[in-house]
Amino acid sequence: MYDYPLGLIQTFNDNVAYFNKFVSFCENIYDIKKFEYTDDNIDYYQNIFCSKVSNFILLAIYSNDVDYKCIFLTWEFDGKKLVWDIPSGGLPEKKEEIRKTIEKIVKKYLPNVNLNTISPISSVSMKYLHGTKEIVHKGLVFACSISNIKEYSKNNPHLRGLFVPINDTQNINITSSFNEDIIRFSLKKIEKMKQGSNTSTNEIETQKKYRGRYIFHDIFFKKLITFIGYLYKPRKSISKKRYKELLFDNIPSGINYILDIAAGDDASTIKYTEKSEVVVLNDISGTALDILARNSKTSKNIFFTNEDILNANFKHNSFDVVICKNCIHHFNSAKELTQLFDNMVKWSNKRIIVSEIMHPNEVSGLWPKIKNLYYERFLHDVGSSLFTINNFENAIKHFFINSQFSVRQETYLTVMGINYLVIIDKI
Ligand SMILES: C[S@@+](CC[C@H](N)C(=O)[O-])C[C@H]1O[C@@H](n2cnc3c(N)ncnc32)[C@H](O)[C@@H]1O
């Protein structure tokens, strides 16, 4: 079992062995390019920098907020030449969540923007001789998507950087320090990155804004809703718990990696750790991850990630099972749904499990509609594209009923409504 890979929620200080594990775990599940340097390649100043801090992170901060994709670059003068770099920082001396460390670096340069998603894109290993001792420092480069870019220069008197349109970056001078090819690689990576979901910023900001309500929901309302659901209980329905067990039974035992693409605050995902060496729990919302992490601090083989699942950087075939539960109604176009399903097929080496709650109009009675109103009006849930059974079946048929997959489909009535469970295996 992995010792402590809690992912972005993991607390770190500048402890080399500890960070090495984190980096090598990222290399396992992410499509990461490895950069390796020896002291022949690093310059005098970099050498001084490395003797002060050891492990480090570099940030390729980009935005799709305006009509064109752009990246934040800092500038300085190298002699008379203007050269560009990306923000960076060492890991702190005191333990801190890596996500917080990243947030702090972003805030230092760009106090008014909102950090949305964080995606490792490359790793750096620097070997150099300090006296006669060989020292290895590790670094990770994260692509960070941000929003609220228009405000970036407001009340920012020490700003020494600009958002540069990604298409204009071919002709600028990049710093000649060891970072140069890492920066060039990051620019290319971001240029190629697919557009995230239309609702991504709204999704993140809503959950942040109504954080209190989400916590209250997690502690109290969720249980109340389930309880009312039981009183209301239509005939032939099964309990929510039973439905989750049925889903769980479809996860094979003894596997290495599971990915839940949008775990939200669903604590039942923690149970997946009984079946898999590591469970990667992703959500676009850091707030949802925080709430979930409160329930799972004791579990050691969970790795939290904070990706927009439409442009996440996971490696092909790196998960035995990819789970998509109650998430596809958050994507509101055929293009997004295609992107989502293509990604899941790419990342899974065997099984995909889709579980989706159907539109409340598909069941008779008032309760499912009231419950839906609560999600819409009280929690301001952004997912408003709930499927009818007919539309859902058509989508599954369109994407998965072909010679590439074997597909099993089941429906279950629970107190929440009609749940569609689809088990898709790559042939
Ligand atoms: C209805 S909740 C379902 C959560 C959980 N799977 C469950 O069944 O309880 C949908 C989740 O999808 C997340 N989400 C929406 N768009 C996303 C995206 N583009 N990438 C990753 N997560 C996303 C939301 O933040 C939210 O937590």
The ligand as an SDF file (V2000), in Angstrom:
LIG
                    3D

 27 29  0  0  0  0  0  0  0  0999 V2000
  -23.5470   15.9780   -8.8230 C   0  0  0  0  0  0  0  0  0  0  0  0
  -21.8900   16.0110   -8.2860 S   0  0  0  0  0  0  0  0  0  0  0  0
  -21.5750   14.2790   -8.1590 C   0  0  0  0  0  0  0  0  0  0  0  0
  -20.5020   13.9560   -7.1910 C   0  0  0  0  0  0  0  0  0  0  0  0
  -20.3130   12.4490   -6.9100 C   0  0  0  0  0  0  0  0  0  0  0  0
  -19.7850   11.7520   -8.0530 N   0  0  0  0  0  0  0  0  0  0  0  0
  -21.5910   11.8140   -6.4430 C   0  0  0  0  0  0  0  0  0  0  0  0
  -22.1130   10.9370   -7.1320 O   0  0  0  0  0  0  0  0  0  0  0  0
  -22.0870   12.1890   -5.3710 O   0  0  0  0  0  0  0  0  0  0  0  0
  -21.0140   16.4750   -9.7430 C   0  0  0  0  0  0  0  0  0  0  0  0
  -19.5520   16.8300   -9.5030 C   0  0  0  0  0  0  0  0  0  0  0  0
  -18.9220   17.0310  -10.7660 O   0  0  0  0  0  0  0  0  0  0  0  0
  -17.9440   18.0360  -10.6100 C   0  0  0  0  0  0  0  0  0  0  0  0
  -17.5990   18.5600  -11.9510 N   0  0  0  0  0  0  0  0  0  0  0  0
  -18.3690   19.3150  -12.7620 C   0  0  0  0  0  0  0  0  0  0  0  0
  -17.7050   19.6170  -13.8940 N   0  0  0  0  0  0  0  0  0  0  0  0
  -16.4850   19.0200  -13.8020 C   0  0  0  0  0  0  0  0  0  0  0  0
  -15.3370   18.9770  -14.6530 C   0  0  0  0  0  0  0  0  0  0  0  0
  -15.3310   19.6030  -15.8350 N   0  0  0  0  0  0  0  0  0  0  0  0
  -14.2550   18.2870  -14.2390 N   0  0  0  0  0  0  0  0  0  0  0  0
  -14.2480   17.6540  -13.0230 C   0  0  0  0  0  0  0  0  0  0  0  0
  -15.2990   17.6820  -12.1670 N   0  0  0  0  0  0  0  0  0  0  0  0
  -16.4090   18.3530  -12.5540 C   0  0  0  0  0  0  0  0  0  0  0  0
  -18.6250   19.0520   -9.7020 C   0  0  0  0  0  0  0  0  0  0  0  0
  -17.6900   19.9080   -9.0660 O   0  0  0  0  0  0  0  0  0  0  0  0
  -19.3540   18.1370   -8.7290 C   0  0  0  0  0  0  0  0  0  0  0  0
  -18.5960   17.8790   -7.5810 O   0  0  0  0  0  0  0  0  0  0  0  0
  1  2  1  0
  2  3  1  0
  2 10  1  0
  3  4  1  0
  4  5  1  0
  5  6  1  0
  5  7  1  0
  7  8  2  0
  7  9  1  0
 10 11  1  0
 11 12  1  0
 11 26  1  0
 12 13  1  0
 13 14  1  0
 13 24  1  0
 14 15  1  0
 14 23  1  0
 15 16  2  0
 16 17  1  0
 17 18  1  0
 17 23  2  0
 18 19  1  0
 18 20  2  0
 20 21  1  0
 21 22  2  0
 22 23  1  0
 24 25  1  0
 24 26  1  0
 26 27  1  0
M  CHG  2   2   1   9  -1
M  END
$$$$
